[in-house]
Amino acid sequence: MLKQSLKRLGVILILLIMSTFILLSQPLDFLQIKRDGAGPLGLKLGLDLQGGVQLIYQADLENVTSDQMKGLVQTIERRTNAFGVAEPSIQILGSNRLLIQLPGVDNIEEAKLLIGQTAKLEFKERICADPACETYEDKDIGLTGDLLDRAYVARHAATNKPIVNINFNAEGTRIFAETTGRIAGKQDRLAILIDDEEVIAPLASEAILGGTAFIQGPDFTIEKVQTIAIQLESGRLPVPISIIKEEDVDATLGADALEKSLMAGYIGLILVAFYMLLYYRIPGLMASLALISYTLITLAIFKLVPVTLTLAGVAGFILSVGMAVDANVLIFERTKEELRAGRGLANALEVGFARAWTSIRDSNVATFLTCIILFWFGTRFGASMVAGFAVTLFIGVAVSMFSAIVISQTLLRLCASTPLKKVPNLFTPVPGHSLGSKQKNQAARR
């Protein structure tokens, strides 16, 4: 048992070191709140904490496809990134709506103009000055996305490798045939650009006269050709969209209020740890260490995912802290009952954890299901605060289970293998209910 506990302790320490490294990759400033999306320890702040613009668009086409919506998302992401928006959030709602959140943007009309522009897909003749085409000149040939009928994923009939098929209309077929006739068998290429950004620049092995062609490459995977097809589709037809809701969001709390909230959170954690130590003694100390571990691991996960922290998300995290403490209380109360019944310390710990586990499991599974439902409704109907609350609560409860069942149990098992086991009063918090002499001797022998 001791050997297994030491192995667990090693894993826990590795996790804590990794979590600390992730969090401290940002400057160590626990109270600094920035308005560029970076919060304490580099955590990502949501729209309600830093302000910005929120827009909901609806596609104006009937029976819009998922590929068209994905292409639209890519187009808007490319535009907002070029616009300099820090960490834009773009989500598909249902089958034909987009929720767009632009933190830090204060000009809603400029944001609407940026998003509403039409993506420009162009095919240009690339005249290469060297075989590797490191130096080149792009020539406009009048072939644009308006002349492209379709782009879709397929597999080569002979090699079964992924390819992108493209079909042009009559005018596009004519220009495409003339262009491929000029570059066929040469080092020149046909460059495909969206908003002046290159997607791909393939060679032409022969003149293509029928208006139907395919693009292949030695490094093509099904994911890559899917991405190219979506990009071409979005450039060919940036799905016509119209705005159905716009909102200029002010920061719900100012920087001063946020800093005070953080300070209140730190004070709350310290008071909880103090109470656990005062009432449960050694188990309370172990629970406090587990709670610190829980906080480090959870925040590191928030930063890695990354989770966008809104006020509702912060509430979900705080609620999960309470549930982490609650799990430890259940375990300690069960252990205390076993100690009073005369069991030895090590045996009481094992039985206490086993009996508390079912209650912890059932309550947390119910919470997980609630989080899944809340997240589905939040993403479905554009309630980002509800979705944020669900995500932070889900992650927090999952880590709290690990904290209570693995970290607390490991630390208490190690305590039970030290001379502390000879002082069971340290594990029985209620005065006047400590173990009798006979039970102490039994505990010491065990």
N, C-alpha and C positions, 0 to 999 in steps of 0.2 A: 504493500500500500504506500509506504514511504517513497519507494523508488518511483512509482507511478506519479505521486504528487510532485516530486522533484522534476520529473519530465514535463508535467503540466506547467509548473512554475517557470521553467525555461521557455516554453512556448509563449506564456503570458508576458514575460519580460521582453521577448523579441517583438511581440505586438505593440507593447508600450513604447519601446525604443523607436519602432517604425512610425507610430502615430505621432510621437513627439517631434521626430525629424520632419514629418510632413507639415505639421503645424508651424514649426519654427523656421520653415523655409521662407516665411515672411518675417519682417521685422517684429520683434517681440513688443507689441503694444496692445495690451488687453482692453484698453478703453477707447482707442482711437477709432472713430467712425468717419469714413471718407465718403464723398459724394460721387465717386467714379465707379461705384459698384463693389469696391473692396471694403470689407468690414474688418472686425478684429481677426487677427491671424490670417488674413487673406480670404476669409469666407465671403461668399458672393451674396450681396444684398439685393432684395427684390424691389419691385417698382414702388411699393408703398413705403419703403424705408428711404429711398433716395429721390423719388419723383420721376416723372417722365410722361410718355404718351402711350395710350392704349387704344388700338383700333381693331374693329372687327369688320372683315370683308366677306362678301358672298359672291360666289362665282355666278356669272350671268348666263352660263351655258346649261342646257338640260343634259342630264346623264353624263356629267363630267366624270372622267375616270380618275382612279387613284394615282396613276402615273402623271396625269396632267396636274393634279394638285401637288404632287411631290415636286414636279418641275417648277411650279409656281413658287413653292417654298424656297427652292434653291435659288431662283432668280431674285426673290426678295432678300434672302440672306446675303447674296452677293452684293446687292445694292446697298443694304444697310451697313455691311462691313466696309464698303468703299466710302460710305458717308461718315464713317468714324464712330458709329454707335457701339458702345461697349456692351458686349454680351446681349444682343437682341434675342428675344424669345418669340419664336414663330411656331404656332401649333395649328394642326388641322382639327377643326371642330366638326364632328359628324362627317358628312361626305362632301360638302360644298362650301364650308366656311373656314376662314382663317382668323386666328387670334394673334395679333401682333403687338408685342410690348417692347417699347424702346426706352430703356432707362436713361436718364440724364438728358433727354431731348426736351427742349422747352418750346419749340416752334412747331405746333401741330400742323399748320398749313404746309410748311416745308417738308415735313415727314410724309404727308399725304401725297404731295407732288412727287416725291422720291419713289414711293411705292407704286403709284399709279402709272408710272411711265411704262412704255412697251419695251420688252426685251428685244434686242436687235441681233438676229442671227444672220451671219454673212458667210458666203463661200468665196474665197479669194484665190487667185492664181499666184502661187509663191515661186518667184524666180530665184533660184539658189545660185550663189557664186562659188560654192564648193560642194563636194559630194555629201558631206555631213550636214549641209545646209545651216552652218553656223552664221553665215552672212547671207542675207536674203532681202528681197524687196517684194512686198505684197501688192498685187495689181487688182483693182476693182473690176469685176467682170459682170456685175449686175445680177448676180445670183444670191438671193436673200431667202430668209425663212418663209416669206410669203409664197415662194414657189415650191416649197417642200410639202409633199402630201403626208408623209408618214416616216417615222423612224422607230424601229422595234428590234428586239433581241431575237436572234435565231442561232442555229448551229450550221457550220459548214457541212455540206453534203458528203464531202470526201474525208475530211479530217475530224469531223464532229467537234471542232473547237468553237468557242463562242464568237459570234460576229454581230455587227450592227447592220441591219438592212435599212436602206433609205430609198424612198420613192419620190419622184418629182412629178409635177404637173407638166402639161405640154410645153409651156414656155421654159420651165426649168429643165426639162429634158433636152431641149435644143441647146441651151447655154452649157449645160453639163457635158453634152456630147462634144461640142466645139472645144471646151476647155480640156477635157481628158484626151482628146485627139492631139492637142498641142503638147501636153506634158507626158504622154504615154512613152514609157521606156526611157525617160530622162531623169535627171536628178531633181527636176522641178516638182512641186507638190501642189495639192489642193488644200489650202488652210481653211479650217472651220473655226469661226470665232463667234462668241456670244458677248455682246457689249464690249467689243474690242479685246476680249480675253480669249486666248487660244484654247480650244477644246482638244483638237487633234489635227495633224497635218499629214495625211496619208499620201503615198506615191500612187501612180496609176500605171498598171502593167499594160493596159491596152485602152483604146478608145471605147467608151461605154455609150452606146447609142439609144438604148431602150428606156432610159430614165430610171432604171432600177439598178442599184449597185449595193455592194456590201463593203464594210470596213473591217479589216482583220489586223491582228498584230501578234507577235510572238509572246507578249506578256499579258494578253487579254485573258481575264477571268470572267466568269458569269457576272460577278459584282461590278467589274469595271465596265463591261459592255452595257449593263443595265443603267449605270450612272450616265454613260455617254448618250444612250437612247433617251433618258429622261431629260438631259440637258438640251438635246436637239428638239425634243417635243416642246419643252418650255420656251425655247427660242422661237420655234415655228409658231406656236400659239400660246403666248402668255395668256392664260385663261382670262377673258374679260371679267373684271371684278368691280363691284360697287360697294362703297362703304355703307354699312348699316348702323354702326355705332362708333362714336369717337369720344375720347375722354382725355382731358389734360389732368394728370394725376399729380397732386402735390404730395410731398413727403408727409406721411401721417404724423410722424414725430420728428422734431428737430434733433440736431446732433446732441444738444445738451440733454434732452429727455432720453435719448438712446443711451448715452453714457451713464446716466443715473439708473436706467433700467438694468444695464449690465452690472453696475455696482450693487444694486439690490439683489441680482441673481447670485453674485459671488458671496454676499453676506448670507443669503438664504442657504447656500451650500454649506458654508461654515457652521451655521446654526444647526442644520440637520446632522452634520457630522458630530458636532459637540453633543447633541442630545443622544445620538446612537451610542457614543462612547460612554456617556454618563449613565445611561440606563442599561445597556447590554454589555458594557465592559469590554472584555477581549473580543467577543463576537462583534460588538459595535465598532471597535477599532478596525477589525478586518472588513466590515461592511463599508466603513469610510474609505479605506484603501481601494476596495472594489468600486466604490462610487467615483473616486478620482480616475481610476482606470477606465470606467465606463464613459466618463466625460471626454477623456482624451481620445478614445477609440471612436466614439460617435462623431466628434468634431472633425476628426481626420477623414472619416467616411464622407461627411458633408462636403469637405473640401475636395476630395478626390472625385466624387460623382460628376460634376459638383451639384450640390443642392442649393437652390436659390432661397435664401432666408427672407421670408416675409414675417410680418407680425404674427400671423396665424401659424406660420412654421415655427417661430420661436416658442409660441404657446404649446405646440405639439411636442417640442423638445423638452420643455419644462415639465409637461405632463408625464413624459416617459421617465424623467428623473424621479418623480414621485412614485411611479410604478416600480422602478428599480429598488427604491427604498422599501416599498411595500413587500416585494418578494423576499427581501432579507428578513423583514419582520416576521413573515409567515414561517420561514425556516427556523429562525431563532426561537420563536414560541414553541414550535414542535420539538426542537432540541431541548428546550427547557423542561417540557413535560416529561421527556424521556429521562432526563437527569433526575428529576424529582421521583420518578418511578424506580430509581435505583440502578439504572444502567450505567456502565462505565462511559467515560467521556467519548472515546472513539466510537463506541457502539451507538451512543445517543446521537452523535453527529450524523452517522450514516442513516439511522432510522428517521431522524428529523428531516433530513434532506429528502429522503424517499417519500415520506408522507406529505411533505409540503409541495412536492413536484407536481402532483396531479392538479392541485388548486392553481398553481402558477401557470401550468400548461393550459388549462381550460380557459382561464381569464385572458391570457395572452392570445390564444387562438381566436377567441371572440373579438379581441381588439384588432387582430390582423384582418379578419373578415370585414370589420367596420371600415378599416383603412382602405381596403380594396374597393369597397362600395363608394366611399367618399372620393377616392381618386378617380374612379370611373365617371361619376357625376361631374366632378370638377373639370376633367379634361373634355368631357362630352359637351358641356354647356358653357365652357369658358370661365368657370369660377376658379381662377388660378389660386386664390387664397385657400379655398377648400382643398385643392389638390396639394398645395404646399404643406398644409397642416397634415394631410394624410401621409405624405412621404416622410416628413420628419418624425411623425409619431411611429410609423411602421419601423423605420430604421432604429429609432430610439428604443422601442420595445424589444426588437430582436437583439440588440446589444445588451439590453438590461437582463434578458434571459441568460445570455452568455455570462454576464457579470455575476449574477446571483448563483447560477448553477455550477459554473466552472471556477471563476476567480474566488468567490467567497468560500466555496467548498474546499478548494485547494489550500487556501490560506489557513482555514480552520483545521484541516487534516494535519498540516504541518505543525500547528500549535499543539495539537493533541499528541504529537510525537516528541514534544519538548518537556522539560520539567514543569511547565505550566499546568500539565494535566494533574499534578499533585495538589493543585489549588482550585478545586472545582467551584469554589465561591465566586471566582472570577467569571464563571460561565453561567451563574444563577443570579439574575439581577434583582430579585425581590427580597428585601431583608427579611430574615426570619424563616426563609425557606431554603436555606443552604443544605447541603447533603449532611447526613449523620455520619458518625465515625465509621460505622460498618460499611456504609456506601462509599465513603472516601477510600477505605482500604480496598474495596472491590475495584473502584476506579483506578487506583494506583497500580493494582495487579494487572488490570487490563491494558 
